[in-house]
Amino acid sequence: MTTANLFSPFTCKSLTLRNRIVMAPMTRSHSPGGVPTDEVAGYYRRRAAADVGLIVSEGTGVNRPASLNDPNVPRFHGEAELAGWQKVIDEVHSVGGVMAPQLWHVGAVKTRHADWTPPGAYDSPSGLSRPGKPFGQAMADHEVADAIAAFAQAAADAKRLGFEAVELHAAHGYLIDQFFWEGTNERSDPYGGPSLVDRSQFAAQILKATRAAVGPDFPIIIRISQWKQQDYAVRMANSPAEMERWLTTLVDAGADILHCSQRRFWEPEFEDQGSDLNFAGWAKKLTGQPTITVGSVGLSGDFFSAFAGQGSETASLDELVRRLDRGDFDLVGVGRALLQDPLWATKIKEGRTGDLEAYRGDALATLS
């Protein structure tokens, strides 16, 4: 199949991309003390210089004491940290790149380091890390308000620094997603409730505050998932109707692009509907908004194997291109394949598929 549509331009509000390839956010833990280094800037610059349409940064912490569970993950607040991000976006722009930071709060997720703890209590909707497992501190009203303001301030800073868009991390069992999930959100205030729409009000308020902070034309992306790191099989929406109510709430609050994370992009979201549409396909069909598909693009194995130190062989893009050509989604998130090979997009563009690199399990340890 031809990859022509993969290299066609895309526009959403003030965002213009040269092609449909998005570097997916991937936690790297190479920013000591939370400050992005020159090496981090070079890491992103190399992808921007090699035909990646949009770079979404690794998750970067908003201004709450325990927004991160790793001291070497970058933060998006503070003088030194924002100066580091200024270097990153300047390097990306120097080669014609386009970039959005991913704004993150991990919520009730334990630290990765036995000898380090965050400088404050772990935020959570109800003091649960998963159903029935106490961890973290149920957020008081003023803490919820502070977290909402922290996301909005980070987005405003991203626009001020020159980033072209911003992404909110609302997936994978982190804080915003913990509000979505009935298993971790037992609140009886306006941020909880029996329906998914009820539990989406925290995300909606973040989106509204972010929109107010960045203005009407600055694109806001939101990353969402059905699965959680706490439970790979769990689902937020069990039918197209439930998904439509959920996603419409987010779009009405200010989301421009829906970044739909699944383990394998080729898997149908609702098999009982007699459709092969994946998550991003359904999201676009139900809302009419642009979507990003992501999940094992260009590789044979899903990303959970990477956390176990396993590699993955390259895979054909024919099924991806078939779905893109059909109009199922607008953009394609590429993770491990781009982490392994900065030239991945260029090789696809030039038809050099034989030169593509298999993903090696040790790639997470370096900033190649």
C-alpha positions in Angstrom: 0.0 0.0 0.0 1.1 3.6 -0.6 1.8 5.7 2.4 0.9 8.9 0.7 -1.9 9.8 3.1 0.5 9.3 6.0 2.6 12.1 4.6 -0.3 14.5 3.8 -0.7 17.7 5.8 -3.0 18.2 8.7 -4.5 21.3 10.3 -6.5 21.8 13.5 -7.1 25.4 14.6 -3.6 27.1 14.7 -1.8 23.7 14.4 -0.4 22.8 11.0 1.5 19.6 10.5 3.5 18.5 7.5 2.3 14.9 7.9 0.2 12.6 10.1 3.0 11.0 12.2 3.0 11.8 15.9 5.8 10.9 18.2 3.9 9.4 21.1 4.7 10.4 24.7 7.1 8.0 26.4 8.5 8.4 29.9 12.3 8.6 29.7 13.4 9.6 33.3 16.5 11.4 31.9 15.9 14.8 33.5 17.7 14.9 36.8 15.8 16.8 39.4 13.0 17.3 37.0 14.9 19.7 34.7 15.2 18.8 31.0 18.8 18.7 29.9 20.6 19.5 26.6 20.6 15.8 25.9 16.8 15.7 26.2 16.6 18.7 23.8 18.8 16.8 21.3 16.7 13.7 21.6 13.6 15.6 20.5 15.5 17.6 17.9 16.6 14.4 16.1 13.0 13.2 15.6 11.8 16.7 14.5 14.6 16.8 11.9 13.6 13.4 10.5 10.1 13.9 9.3 8.0 13.5 12.5 4.9 15.7 12.0 4.2 16.4 15.7 6.2 15.5 18.8 4.3 15.0 22.0 6.7 15.1 24.9 7.1 12.6 27.6 4.8 13.2 30.5 5.8 16.3 32.5 4.5 17.1 35.9 2.2 20.0 36.8 2.6 22.1 39.9 1.3 19.8 42.6 3.6 18.3 45.3 3.2 14.7 44.2 2.3 15.1 40.5 5.3 12.8 39.7 6.5 9.5 41.2 10.1 9.8 39.8 12.6 12.6 40.5 14.1 12.2 37.1 10.9 12.8 35.1 10.7 16.4 33.9 8.4 19.0 35.5 6.5 21.8 33.7 6.8 24.4 36.4 9.6 26.3 38.1 12.2 28.7 36.6 14.9 26.1 35.9 12.4 23.5 34.5 10.8 25.9 32.2 14.2 27.2 31.0 15.0 23.6 30.1 11.8 23.3 28.1 12.6 26.6 26.4 15.8 24.9 25.1 13.8 21.9 24.0 11.3 23.8 21.9 14.0 26.1 20.5 15.9 23.0 19.3 12.8 21.5 17.8 11.9 24.7 16.0 15.5 25.1 14.7 14.8 22.1 12.4 11.2 23.0 11.5 9.6 20.8 14.1 6.2 21.1 15.9 5.8 20.0 19.5 3.3 19.8 22.4 4.2 19.0 26.0 2.1 16.3 27.7 0.9 17.6 31.1 0.8 14.9 33.7 -0.3 14.1 37.3 0.3 10.5 38.3 -2.2 10.5 41.2 -2.2 7.5 43.5 0.8 5.7 41.9 3.7 4.7 44.1 7.2 6.1 43.6 9.6 4.1 41.5 12.5 4.7 43.9 12.8 3.1 47.3 15.0 6.0 48.6 12.8 8.9 47.3 9.3 10.1 48.0 7.4 13.1 46.6 7.4 16.2 48.7 3.7 15.9 49.6 0.8 13.5 49.8 -0.3 11.4 46.9 -3.4 13.0 45.4 -6.3 10.7 44.5 -10.1 11.0 44.1 -10.9 8.7 47.0 -7.7 7.5 48.6 -7.6 4.4 46.4 -4.9 3.2 43.9 -7.2 0.6 42.5 -10.6 -0.9 43.6 -10.4 -1.8 47.2 -6.8 -0.9 47.7 -6.2 2.2 49.9 -3.4 4.5 48.8 -3.0 8.2 48.6 -5.1 10.9 50.0 -8.7 11.8 48.9 -8.4 15.3 47.6 -10.2 18.1 49.4 -12.1 20.7 47.4 -9.3 23.2 47.5 -6.8 20.6 46.4 -9.0 19.7 43.4 -9.2 23.4 42.5 -5.4 23.7 42.9 -4.8 20.8 40.5 -7.2 22.2 37.9 -5.3 25.5 38.1 -1.9 23.8 37.8 -2.9 22.1 34.5 -4.2 25.5 33.2 -1.0 27.3 34.3 1.2 24.7 32.6 -0.7 25.0 29.4 -0.4 28.8 29.5 3.4 28.4 30.0 3.6 26.0 27.1 2.0 28.6 24.8 4.2 31.3 26.1 7.3 29.2 25.5 6.3 28.6 21.9 4.8 25.1 21.9 2.2 24.7 19.2 -0.3 22.6 21.2 -0.7 20.9 24.6 -1.7 17.4 25.6 -3.5 16.5 28.9 -2.7 13.0 30.1 -6.0 11.5 31.1 -5.2 7.8 30.5 -3.5 4.7 31.9 -4.8 4.9 35.5 -3.2 8.3 36.4 -5.0 11.1 38.3 -7.5 12.3 35.7 -8.2 8.7 34.7 -8.6 7.8 38.4 -11.5 10.2 38.5 -13.0 8.6 35.4 -12.8 5.1 36.9 -15.6 4.0 39.2 -13.2 1.7 40.9 -11.1 4.6 42.2 -13.6 7.4 42.3 -16.1 7.0 45.2 -16.8 10.7 45.7 -20.3 12.0 46.3 -19.5 15.6 45.3 -19.7 17.1 41.8 -16.5 15.2 40.8 -18.0 11.7 41.4 -21.2 9.9 40.8 -22.7 6.7 39.3 -22.2 7.6 35.6 -19.0 8.1 33.6 -20.2 11.6 32.6 -20.5 12.4 36.4 -16.9 11.2 36.9 -15.7 13.2 33.9 -16.3 16.5 35.6 -12.7 16.8 36.9 -11.4 16.4 33.4 -14.0 18.8 32.0 -13.0 21.5 34.5 -9.4 21.0 33.6 -10.3 21.4 29.9 -12.3 24.5 30.6 -9.6 26.1 32.7 -7.0 25.2 30.1 -9.1 26.6 27.3 -9.5 29.9 29.2 -5.7 30.0 29.8 -4.7 29.4 26.1 -7.5 31.0 24.1 -9.8 29.6 21.5 -7.3 28.8 18.7 -4.6 26.9 20.6 -5.2 23.2 20.2 -5.8 21.0 23.3 -5.2 17.3 22.9 -6.4 14.8 25.5 -5.0 11.3 25.9 -7.6 8.7 27.0 -7.7 5.0 27.3 -10.0 2.2 28.3 -7.4 0.1 30.0 -5.5 1.0 33.2 -2.0 0.0 34.3 -3.9 -1.3 37.4 -6.2 -3.5 35.3 -5.5 -4.1 31.6 -9.0 -5.5 31.0 -11.1 -2.8 32.5 -13.2 -0.6 30.3 -14.6 2.9 30.8 -17.2 2.7 28.1 -18.9 -0.6 27.4 -21.0 0.6 24.4 -20.8 3.2 21.7 -23.6 5.1 23.4 -21.7 5.3 26.7 -18.5 6.2 24.8 -20.4 9.0 23.0 -21.6 10.5 26.2 -18.1 10.4 27.8 -16.2 11.8 24.8 -18.8 14.5 24.0 -18.4 15.7 27.6 -14.7 16.2 27.0 -15.2 17.8 23.5 -17.8 20.2 24.8 -15.4 21.2 27.6 -12.6 22.1 25.1 -10.8 19.1 23.8 -9.8 19.5 20.1 -8.1 16.2 19.4 -8.7 12.8 21.1 -5.6 10.7 21.5 -6.9 7.2 21.9 -4.5 4.8 23.5 -4.9 1.0 23.1 -2.5 -1.8 23.3 -2.8 -2.9 19.7 -4.3 -0.4 17.2 -5.7 -3.1 15.0 -8.1 -4.5 17.6 -11.8 -3.6 17.3 -13.2 -1.6 20.2 -16.7 -3.0 20.1 -16.7 -6.5 18.5 -20.4 -7.0 19.2 -21.2 -4.1 16.9 -20.0 -6.0 13.8 -17.4 -3.3 13.2 -13.6 -3.4 13.0 -13.3 0.2 14.1 -10.7 0.7 16.8 -10.9 3.1 19.7 -9.8 6.1 17.6 -12.1 5.1 14.8 -15.1 5.0 17.2 -14.1 8.3 18.8 -14.0 10.1 15.5 -17.3 8.5 14.4 -19.1 9.4 17.6 -17.8 13.0 18.0 -16.6 14.2 14.6 -13.4 15.4 16.2 -9.9 14.5 14.9 -8.3 11.5 16.6 -4.9 10.0 17.0 -4.6 6.2 17.0 -1.7 4.6 19.0 -0.7 1.1 20.0 2.1 -1.0 18.7 2.4 0.8 15.4 5.2 -0.6 13.3 6.0 -3.4 15.7 4.8 -7.0 16.2 4.5 -6.9 20.0 2.6 -4.6 22.3 4.4 -2.2 24.7 3.9 -4.1 27.9 6.7 -6.4 26.7 9.0 -3.4 26.7 8.6 -2.9 30.4 9.8 -6.5 30.9 12.9 -5.6 28.8 11.8 -7.5 25.7 12.3 -6.4 22.2 9.9 -6.4 19.3 10.2 -7.1 15.5 9.2 -4.6 12.9 5.7 -5.1 11.4 3.9 -4.1 8.2 2.1 -0.8 8.1 -0.5 -2.1 5.6 -3.3 -2.4 8.1 -2.6 1.0 9.6 -2.6 2.6 6.1 -5.8 0.9 5.2 -7.6 2.3 8.2 -6.0 5.8 7.7 -7.1 5.8 4.0 -10.6 4.8 5.1 -10.7 7.9 7.3 -11.0 6.0 10.6 -8.5 8.5 12.3 -6.4 11.5 11.4 -3.1 11.0 13.1 -0.9 8.1 14.0 1.1 7.9 17.3 4.4 6.0 17.0 6.1 5.1 20.2 8.8 2.4 20.6 9.6 2.4 16.9 10.6 6.1 17.1 12.3 5.6 20.4 14.5 3.0 18.8 15.1 4.7 15.5 15.1 8.5 15.2 15.0 8.1 11.4 11.9 5.9 11.4 9.6 8.4 9.7 12.2 9.3 7.1 12.7 5.7 6.2 9.0 5.1 5.8 8.7 8.2 3.6 11.5 7.1 1.4 10.3 3.5 1.2 13.3 2.1 3.0 11.3 -0.4 5.1 14.2 -2.9 4.9 16.3 -0.4 6.9 13.8 -0.2 9.8 15.2 -1.3 13.2 13.6 -3.9 15.4 13.0 -2.5 18.9 15.6 -3.6 21.4 14.7 -4.0 25.1 17.6 -1.8 26.2 16.4 1.2 24.2 14.5 2.7 27.2 17.9 3.2 29.0 19.3 5.7 26.5 18.4 8.9 24.7 19.5 7.9 21.3 
